[in-house]
C-alpha cells in the first residue's frame, strides 16, 4: 500500500496539505478517485500538477482536473542516467543540465533537441527518452522565472516524505488502512499549521499572473 500526499501552493503563496489517501497501486482509477475527492471538497483553478512519471496520475490529472502536468525533473534525470553505463553518467548528466541552465523557454526547447541529437548515436536510449519527455519535463518553463525553482520537481515534498517514513517505520505494521490515515493525517495537520504561519513559499504578485477568471491558481505536487 502507498500513502499519497497532495501538497499545493495557494493564491496567498503558501503551501498547504490538500489531502492524503492510502492506495493499493498508482493506477489511473485510484488516482482519479483521489483527485475527485479533492474537487468535491472545493479544489478549483489548478494550473499545474507535479509528480513522477507514472501514467496513472498523469492520465487522472488530465481527465479530472484538466490541468497541466510537470514530470519531476529529478526523477527524470535518474531515469535517464539509468540508461547509461557508470563511466558515462557524469558526461551525460553534465550535457543534459545545460538545458536547465537556459532562462528562455524557446531556447530551452531548442537546446533540449540539440542535446538529444548529440547523444543519439552513442546513447540511443537516452535520446529516445528525451524525445518523448521534452514537453513534460520543460512544462515549468511556461511560468515566470521566479516560480520555476519551486515547480520543476517534487523535491519540496522530500522533507514531508522523510518525516512520514520516520514515523511509520516506528510503528512497522499497521492493523488497517484507517490506522495509517490517523497517524499520517495527524502529521500532515501539524505540517499544515506550520506552513500557515511561516513565510510565503511563492511571491503573491507573481501568482496573480497565472490566476484564472475566478482568481484561483493552484500548483500541486503529489507523491
C-alpha positions in Angstrom: 0.0 0.0 0.0 1.1 3.5 -0.7 0.4 6.7 1.1 -0.4 9.5 -1.3 0.0 13.1 -0.2 -1.0 16.2 -2.3 0.6 19.5 -1.4 -0.5 22.7 -3.1 0.6 26.4 -3.2 -2.5 28.6 -3.0 -3.1 32.2 -4.2 -1.6 33.6 -1.0 1.7 31.9 -2.0 1.6 29.5 1.0 1.8 25.7 0.9 -1.0 23.6 2.3 -1.9 19.9 2.5 -4.8 19.2 0.2 -5.3 15.6 1.3 -3.9 12.2 1.9 -5.1 8.7 1.0 -3.8 5.1 1.0 -3.9 3.3 -2.3 -3.1 -0.3 -3.3 -1.4 1.0 -6.5 -0.8 4.1 -8.6 -3.3 3.0 -11.3 -5.3 5.8 -13.0 -8.6 4.7 -11.4 -7.3 5.1 -7.9 -5.7 8.5 -8.7 -8.9 9.7 -10.3 -10.9 8.8 -7.2 -8.4 10.7 -5.1 -8.5 13.8 -7.2 -12.3 13.8 -7.4 -12.4 13.7 -3.7 -10.3 16.9 -3.6 -12.6 18.6 -6.2 -15.7 17.6 -4.1 -14.1 19.4 -1.2 -13.8 22.6 -3.3 -10.4 22.4 -5.1 -10.6 24.7 -8.1 -8.2 26.5 -10.5 -5.4 24.0 -10.6 -2.8 25.3 -13.1 -0.1 22.6 -12.8 0.4 19.3 -11.2 4.0 18.0 -10.5 4.6 14.2 -10.0 6.8 11.4 -11.1 6.2 9.7 -14.5 3.6 7.1 -13.6 0.9 7.0 -16.2 -1.8 6.8 -13.6 -1.5 10.2 -12.1 -0.7 11.8 -15.4 -3.9 10.5 -17.0 -6.0 11.2 -14.0 -4.8 14.8 -13.8 -5.8 15.4 -17.4 -9.2 13.8 -17.0 -10.3 15.1 -13.6 -8.5 18.5 -13.3 -7.8 19.5 -16.9 -4.6 20.9 -15.6 -1.0 21.0 -17.0 1.4 18.3 -15.9 5.1 18.6 -15.0 7.2 15.5 -14.9 9.5 15.7 -11.9 12.9 16.8 -13.3 14.8 15.0 -10.6 13.1 11.7 -11.2 13.6 12.2 -15.0 17.3 12.7 -14.6 17.5 9.5 -12.5 15.6 7.5 -15.1 17.8 9.0 -17.9 21.1 8.1 -16.2 19.9 4.6 -15.5 20.1 4.1 -19.3 23.9 4.7 -19.5 26.9 3.0 -18.1 28.6 4.1 -14.9 31.6 5.8 -16.6 29.3 7.8 -18.9 26.9 9.1 -16.3 28.9 12.3 -15.5 29.2 13.3 -19.1 25.6 12.7 -20.0 24.4 14.4 -16.8 26.5 17.5 -17.5 25.3 17.9 -21.0 21.6 17.5 -20.1 22.0 20.1 -17.3 22.9 22.7 -19.9 19.3 22.6 -21.0 18.1 23.6 -17.5 20.6 26.5 -17.4 18.6 28.2 -20.1 16.3 31.0 -19.0 14.3 31.5 -22.1 11.6 28.9 -22.8 12.2 28.6 -26.6 15.9 28.4 -26.1 15.5 25.6 -23.5 13.4 23.6 -26.0 16.0 24.2 -28.8 18.8 23.2 -26.5 16.9 20.1 -25.5 16.7 18.9 -29.1 20.4 19.8 -29.7 21.4 17.7 -26.7 19.2 14.8 -27.7 20.6 14.7 -31.2 24.2 15.0 -29.9 23.6 11.9 -27.8 21.7 9.9 -30.3 24.5 8.0 -31.9 26.2 6.8 -28.8 23.2 6.8 -26.3 20.2 6.0 -28.4 18.0 5.0 -25.3 18.8 8.4 -23.7 17.9 10.3 -26.9 14.6 8.4 -27.3 13.7 9.2 -23.7 14.4 12.9 -24.3 12.3 12.8 -27.5 9.3 11.5 -25.6 9.7 13.6 -22.5 10.6 17.1 -23.7 7.3 18.9 -23.1 6.6 17.1 -19.9 9.9 17.9 -18.3 10.0 21.5 -19.5 6.4 22.4 -18.7 7.6 24.6 -15.8 9.3 26.9 -18.3 5.9 28.3 -19.2 5.8 30.1 -15.8 7.6 33.2 -14.5 11.3 32.6 -13.8 10.8 33.4 -10.1 8.5 30.4 -9.8 10.4 27.8 -11.7 12.7 26.6 -9.0 9.5 25.6 -7.0 7.8 23.9 -9.9 10.3 21.7 -11.8 10.3 18.8 -9.3 8.6 17.2 -6.3 11.8 17.8 -4.2 9.9 20.2 -1.8 8.0 17.1 -0.7 11.1 15.2 0.4 11.1 16.6 3.9 7.4 15.7 4.3 8.0 12.2 3.0 11.1 11.7 5.2 9.0 12.5 8.3 6.2 10.2 7.2 8.7 7.4 6.7 10.4 8.0 10.0 7.1 7.9 12.0 5.6 5.0 10.1 8.8 2.9 10.4 8.5 3.2 14.2 5.1 1.5 14.0 6.2 -1.0 11.4 3.0 -2.9 10.7 -0.5 -1.2 10.8 -3.6 -3.1 11.5 -5.7 -1.4 8.8 -5.9 1.5 6.4 -7.6 3.8 8.9 -4.7 3.4 11.3 -2.3 4.7 8.7 -4.5 7.7 7.9 -4.9 8.6 11.6 -1.1 8.7 12.0 -0.2 10.4 8.7 -3.2 12.7 8.9 -2.0 14.0 12.3 1.5 14.6 10.9 0.1 16.5 8.0 -2.2 18.6 10.2 0.9 19.7 12.1 2.7 20.4 8.9 -0.2 22.4 7.5 -0.3 24.5 10.7 3.4 25.2 10.4 3.1 26.4 6.8 0.2 28.6 7.6 2.4 30.8 9.9 5.7 30.5 8.0 6.9 32.9 5.3 5.3 32.6 1.9 6.6 29.9 -0.4 5.9 31.9 -3.6 5.5 35.6 -4.3 1.9 36.6 -4.5 2.4 39.2 -7.2 3.8 36.5 -9.5 1.0 34.1 -8.8 -1.5 36.8 -9.8 -0.3 36.5 -13.4 -1.4 32.8 -13.6 -4.7 33.1 -11.8 -7.8 32.0 -13.8 -11.0 34.1 -14.1 -12.1 33.1 -10.6 -8.8 34.4 -9.1 -7.6 31.0 -8.2 -4.3 29.4 -9.0 -3.0 26.2 -7.5 0.1 24.3 -8.1 0.1 20.7 -6.8 2.9 18.4 -6.0 1.7 14.8 -5.4 3.8 11.9 -4.4 
